[in-house]
Each structure stands twice: as C-alpha cells, then as structure tokens.
Amino acid sequence: MAWYDEAVFYHIYPLGLTGAPKTNSYGKPEHRLNTLQPWIGHIREIGCNALYIGPLFESVGHGYETTDYKKLDSRLGTNEDLTAFVEECHRQGIRVILDGVFNHTGRDFFAFQDIKKNRENSPYKDWYCNVNFWGNNEYNDGFSYENWGGYDLLIKLNQHNPAVKEYICDVIRFWANEFKIDGIRLDAADVLDFGYMQALRQTANEIGPDFWLMGEVIHGDYTRWVNEGTLHSVTNYHLHKALYSGHNDHNYFEIAHTVRRLYEMGGNRPDGLKLYNFVDNHDVERIYTKLTNKAHFVPVHILLYTLPGVPSVYYGSEFGIEGKKEQYSDDSLRPSLSLKDYESALEDNVCTRLIAGLGKVRQRVKALSYGDYKELVLTNRQYGFARNYCGESVLVAVNNDENEAAMSLPASNVPQYREMLSGETANVTDGHINIRIPACSGGIWVPAGGDVKTESAEETLAADKEVLVLSRPVKPAESEKYPQGKPAEPKPVKDNGMKQTQKEPVKSAIWEKQDNVKKAEPEKTGSKKPGNRQKEKMEKTASETGTKEKITADKKAIPAEPKPYEEMDIEELQQAILDRMAKNGPVTDRMRQDVMENVYHDSLVNWIKSFR
C-alpha cells in the first residue's frame, strides 16, 4: 500500500488561480505562489490529501512552453517559494505532485536558442525531432522542426536522444531533491515514447518506491501505460466522458459499461488499474456547465468518489462554478479566484458541503480505496454496486431520475446498514436492504455499528457526526458565493428532509431541475491550446458534409496492406481506429464521435497501436 492508494486529489492550475499575466516578461519575480498558502487548509478541510499543481516552471505563456525546467515561473515567485509551499503542504498532510512537460519545450529554452544561433553547428541540433535547415517555420527561423499539435511555439523533443533522456531524468531528480515532491503528472503521455517513459519510471523508482508517475492519456488500452515498467496511473478520460454524458442522457448503461471495461482492463482486481478519475480539469469544461440538469452534480460526484480509481477535484468546482470552453481561449476554464469569496462555503454552499462530506467518507471507508467492484443493479436511471474489502460490503446507489426511486441491494450478513451522507439506516431483510433514493441523488451504505473498515472505533464515531453535519441539506444563503445564482430550496416531507412533496414529479434532492438549459455539447478533450489547424480543417469538413458521422461513412476502407500509421493523415487514422473497433464489436454513435473529435496525430497513432 502506497500513499496514492488512498489519495483524494485537488488540482490547481496556478497561473490561472493566482491571476498571473498571460505573458511572462522574465522580470523581477512576483510572489503569487505565496498567496496560495491559505488554500492548503481549504484543501485539507474538504477532505483532500493530495495536490496536483502545475505547470509551475518558467515559460513564456500558458506554462506548457517551458523556458527553464529548474526555475519557478517568475510570475509565481522563486524556487524558495515553491520549497516553502510544498513544505507547508506536507506539514498539513497534503502530498504534492507537479506537472512534467517533457514532450516539448518552448522557443526560449536554451537548447532551441542555441540552434537558432549556431544552426548546423549547434550541439543541440539533435535534441528536437526532424530539425531541417532547408525548411522554415511561421517564425521565419530559416529552419523547420516537428511541433506538438500544430503549434510552432511547442517544439517536440527527440526522446530517442540519450542526452535528452538523461537531461529530463536529471530534472526529475532535481525536483525531488530541491522541492521534496511526491510525484509527477506527465503531460501528453499518450504521445511519449515508451522507452523514454521507462527511463522516467526507473528514475522515479530510484527516488523512492512511492514516488508516483501519472500520465495524461486520452484514449486507448490504458494497460499499455499503467504497468510496472512505465506509469503508476493515467488520466481516466473514458470515465470522465461517461459520467457527464451518462447523466445528460439518463443512461447509466454507458457509465456501467465503461466501468466494467476499465475494471476488466485491470484484470478484474482491486489492485489492477488505479486510474486518476476526474469530472473536469484545466482542458475541459466545468462539470456544472456540462450538466443539463444541475442537480446531477450530486450523483456524478458520488460516483467519482466511490468507483474504482483515485478521485480528483479541480479548483473551484467544489463551489459549483461554471466554465465553458471558448474558441481560441481556455481562460474561462482557468479563472482567478479569491478564497475569501468562499470563506463560508462549507456552511452555505451545497456543492462544497457535498464534496467535503464525500472527501471525509472516502478517507475513512477503506473499501472505496482497496475494495473490489461488483455491479448489483442497473437500469437507465438507477445504478447500484458494491465495493468489497476484507469480507465487508459497502453499497453505493445513485439515481439520475427526476423522481424518487426504490432500490433493493444485496447486503452482507449484518443486521443493519447506515448511509454515510444522511445518517439514515436500513435493516437487512432476506439478504437485502430496501432503500429509497431521492431524485437526482444517491447514497453510500456501510454496515452499521462500526463494522466497516475505517481508522478506529473512536474516530469513526466522531467522523460520523462530522460527515452528517457537512452533508445535511441546507437552505442556500442569499450570497455571491453562488456564481450560478441561488439553488432552489428543498421542500421537506415527514420522512426525509431531502425529499420534496409528491404533488408533482420530484425534482432534485438539493436543486430543482434547471429547465430550458441547452444540452452540453461534448467537449474536445486533450487540447491545452485552442486554434489547432487540424481541428479547424475537420470542423470545416464536417460542416460541408453535414455531420462528422457522415465523414466516417464516406471514407474509403483502409487498404489490406496499409501504410505505416505514422505516415497516415488524421482521417486515415480515424478510419483505421473505427475499423479496428468494428472488429471487436458494434461501434456506437458515441464511440464514433469520440474518434472523430480526436484530431491529434500522435494521439491517434498511439490509439491505433493500443489495439491488440
């Protein structure tokens, strides 16, 4: 067992949260990182025990065009500030991982600047991919090179070069020694060379047995990345997509199918894949924006905290803020926030109270970290499963319907179960508990009387009271703490303060249904920077033919002996992936859409190679 097995992550994009300028003047350091010190206590208070923060190091703009891997960005402060920040996190029991942008650098990076100055005579001319001194680029350097995602601002490192590999491994050692961090999230891991990642893993193992490597991977067979030789975990974009669309479409089959597929990927073992689960991040729209019915915020997060994997909350989403992806800008996804504006959130913000309650439950109920997974009940609108650990069964039930639902769940041989968020109890009768789940809500049921594996009997009793206080339905305050406006007040009935009267269909346990809200469009995942040329080309093609699905239907089949994947264009790779999917079973409209929305060549190459 390692620290990350029981981690509940908080994710911060620091340049956004601190309100740093969009462009770095490389001037006198501004100590903005120090303004995040109060957030450490907030992170702990809402039940998180780990922090993923980044990018942090010197860059010219959004942070992913690195200028200096060994220097904190001048807009955030100094290396001493980062050392002190990590030290305070550790003092408060928060582990810290940083963003490792090791696929590409910015143009101000020393090796690229040397190539500009010395051209063919530069000792670093082989540090980047396909440097061609007979070509040119949009900056008129007089030479061309391979970039990332169509952006000449991001020059792709030659990961096969031993000097590059050793340099990046030295960077990891430096971060571990200088800042005492606990791990790294590898940016764009789905386009990293596997030999390169193996070297990074070896370096991580040298630092310590619990130094965590997590990678950003969008699609494919996650076991290609998550294994003893490469990474400990990857971002779970499969589940991310299923969680919001499964609620918007009232389709729990999509979520359950995704969970089954991922659990099978890990060998149907609780210690198989420990994926990094999330519902939003700095690249995709906020979950509150994506949900058609805002009341689904509750069951979405209950699933996030109880399904297999490591849960993560993106800064601000615990307050229920909005964030819509815009063309040519991700600013709305990475806002500047003041913690003072939310100082009473635990008392008057239902979103914050829910997240805090779930965080406490997750940390105390060990089955949610170590238990296996067993599906119990599945319909379009109700979903129940068990997490079993050391002979005990924790039951989870969610309901996406706008009406209350009755559910019967197989239970352990104990007299009674207790729901961790409301304190309700249910007797075990004929091996089942019969429960009623409020509209757009859910529950986490554990054997009553301290039978479930937690920290200790005394801590469990104290925890029960704390969780109940955090999770009890509240009357929303008239306050600017609600960026979306005041949630509707529940109408109580005799048997449950979370339920509404039955004179009309029951709506939300916490919010009333938001009527006439435009259905959230599936976002383009995996893009940190807008304006991708390939993306614009695909969108133009889609508009000319009517739909992206029409593009797929009109494509010609891949030849019997296709050219190498690396030489295929975007459309050929998409069609090749669809063909491989078809061999494994029916290709749904949603699967087809996922393929068509991925317009990144390296990612598609890795995706097609992931099929076995």
Number of C-alpha atoms within 10 A of each C-alpha: 8 10 13 21 15 21 24 30 27 25 21 24 23 23 24 20 19 22 16 19 13 14 12 16 13 12 8 10 14 14 16 20 23 16 14 16 15 11 15 23 16 14 23 21 15 22 21 28 25 26 25 22 17 20 24 28 27 26 28 24 18 21 23 26 22 27 22 17 21 16 16 21 28 23 29 25 21 20 17 12 17 21 15 15 20 22 18 15 21 18 11 14 15 23 24 24 23 21 21 26 23 24 24 24 26 24 19 17 18 14 19 21 15 16 21 16 11 13 19 14 10 16 12 18 21 19 23 23 19 15 21 15 14 8 12 14 12 11 10 9 14 14 17 20 18 20 19 19 24 16 16 17 19 20 27 23 23 22 24 16 14 11 14 19 21 16 11 21 19 14 16 22 17 14 18 18 11 14 19 18 20 26 25 24 24 23 20 22 24 26 19 21 14 17 14 22 22 16 17 23 21 14 18 24 14 11 16 12 9 15 21 23 24 24 28 19 26 22 22 20 18 23 18 16 23 21 14 10 16 23 23 21 25 25 23 24 22 20 25 21 21 22 27 25 23 21 25 19 15 18 21 25 17 19 23 22 13 18 19 15 13 23 21 13 15 19 12 16 14 21 16 19 24 24 23 24 24 25 26 24 19 23 18 21 25 24 28 26 20 25 24 23 26 23 24 31 22 25 21 24 23 22 20 22 25 25 22 27 28 25 27 23 25 21 22 24 19 21 22 21 19 17 23 19 19 12 9 10 14 22 16 16 24 24 20 17 14 15 15 10 12 19 12 14 19 22 16 20 23 27 24 23 24 24 25 25 26 27 23 22 22 22 20 21 23 21 27 26 27 21 23 21 24 16 15 15 17 16 13 17 20 22 23 24 23 27 23 20 20 12 9 20 26 27 28 23 26 29 31 31 21 22 22 22 19 12 18 15 19 19 25 20 14 15 15 19 25 21 21 24 23 21 18 13 17 19 18 19 14 9 14 17 22 14 18 16 22 26 29 32 27 28 26 25 27 26 25 17 14 15 13 23 20 17 13 11 14 9 11 18 12 11 19 20 12 14 22 16 18 23 22 17 21 18 16 20 17 11 14 11 21 21 11 13 11 16 21 15 18 21 15 13 12 8 7 12 15 21 23 25 13 11 6 8 12 20 24 30 29 29 22 20 21 16 9 8 12 11 14 18 12 16 16 16 17 21 18 14 15 17 14 15 13 17 20 13 11 19 15 12 15 17 11 12 12 11 12 19 14 13 18 20 10 9 12 9 12 13 8 6 6 11 11 8 18 12 12 16 15 21 18 20 25 25 22 21 22 18 15 14 17 12 9 9 8 9 14 11 9 14 12 18 14 18 20 25 18 21 26 20 23 17 23 29 23 22 22 22 14 16 13 6
